[in-house]
Amino acid sequence: MESSPGCWAVFGEVLAVEYSDPSYACAHRLSVDTYAVQHPGRPSPQSVQSVALHLISLCLILEQGLDFGDATDAIRAAADAKGRFTWLTPPPLRGALTIADVVGATTGQEHQRRVRAWAASAWSAWAAHHSVVRSWTIGRA
């Protein structure tokens, strides 16, 4: 992942809150997935797999309604299929919302709402690749 130091610092703030408060922690799966697809890096085997797995998770949660635990299990299983994924050219705008729109929530419920909106924004930005990502979810564990 490539990001500016300031963006990485804000992400660190969000993670610190998620790790320290259970009412915030339940959004952690989406926070990690969303940050990753907004900071995809450059084409490399590691980046290809990371972006693919995080997009799969977003698809499973946002479109198919999987809970976070089942999505995590699914991406763990998908990770075993090394070399299966291809580089997806990132969209020029990776979502109208960013981590800056998440930080500062004053309740766990507000945090969850903000993270879900951020995730939906990022997932929508990758719309040109949705059919490919959906195909990667077929036959998931």
N, C-alpha and C positions, 0 to 999 in steps of 0.2 A: 504494500500500500504506500502510496505517495500522498503526502498532505503537507500543508504549511505547518510550521511549529505552533501557530496560534490555534489552528483547527484541531490539531492533535491534543493540545492542552485542554481545549473545551471538551473533547471526547473523553479525556482522562477524568475531568470533573464529573461528567455524567456517569462513567463507569464507577467512580468512587461512591457515588450516591447509590447506584444499583447494587453494589457489593455490600453496602452498609445498612440498607433498609429494605426489608422484604416486600413492602408495598411498591417499591420502585423496581426491585429485582425481577419481578415477573415480566418486565418489558425487555430484559437483557438480550434474549435471543434476537428480537427485532432490531435492537440498537446495533448489535455487532453486524448483523447482515446488512443493514442499511448503510452503515459507515463503510463497510467493505465495498459495496457496489458503487458508492459515490467516490471511492478512491481506489480504482481498479489496478493502478500501476501500469506497467508496460508488458507487452507479450513475453511470456516466459512460461515454462511448465507450471511453476508455482502460482503465478497470477491467473493463468487459464483455469486451473482447478479451483482456486479461491473464489474467483468471480462466479464460476459455474455453480459451485455449492451454495454460495450465499443467494444467488438468484433462484436456485431451486427452493431454498428455504422460504424466501419471500413468496414464491408462487404457491407453495404448499400451504402457507399460513394465510395469505391474503385472498387467494382464489379458491383454494380447496378446503379452507376452514380447519386445517389440522391444528392441534394444540402444539405448543412450543416443544414439549417433550417428544412428541411423535415426529415433528419436523427435524429435531436434532438427531433422532435415531435414523431418519431417512437420509440425512446428509452424511452421517457416518457410514452408512451402507454404500451410498453413492461414491464416497471417497475411495473405496476399495477398487473402483473401476478406473484405475489410472490410465491416462491416454485416451479415454472415451470422449473427453470434451474438447471443444475447439475454442479458439479466441473469438470473442464477440467484440466487435469494435464498439467502444463505449459511446454513448450519445454525447453530443457536445454540451448539453445541459443535463446534468444528472439528477434533476429534481428541483422544483421551486423551493422546497424546504431543505434546510440543512441542520446540522447539529446545533447551530446557534438558535434554532427555533425550539429546541428541546430543553436546553439548559435553563435552569431557573424555575422549573415547576415547583410549586409549594406543597403539593400533595402527591401521593402515589397515583391516585386516580388521574390527576391532571398530567402527570408524567406519562402514564400509559396512553392517554389520549394523544398527547403530543408525539410520542414515538410512533404510534400507529399512523398518524397523519404523515409524518416524515417518511415512514416506510412506504406508504401508498404513493407518495409523491415520487420517491426513487424508483419504485417498481414501474410506475406509469412512464417514467422517462426512458426505460429500457423496452418500451412497447415494440420496437422494430424486431426484437429478439424473443418476444414472448412465445412464439410457436416453437422455436428451438428449445427454449427452457422447458416448456410443457412436454416436449418429446422426451426430454431427459428424466422427467418424473414418471413416465410410463413404466410399469413393472417394478416400481420401487418396493423396497422391503416393507 
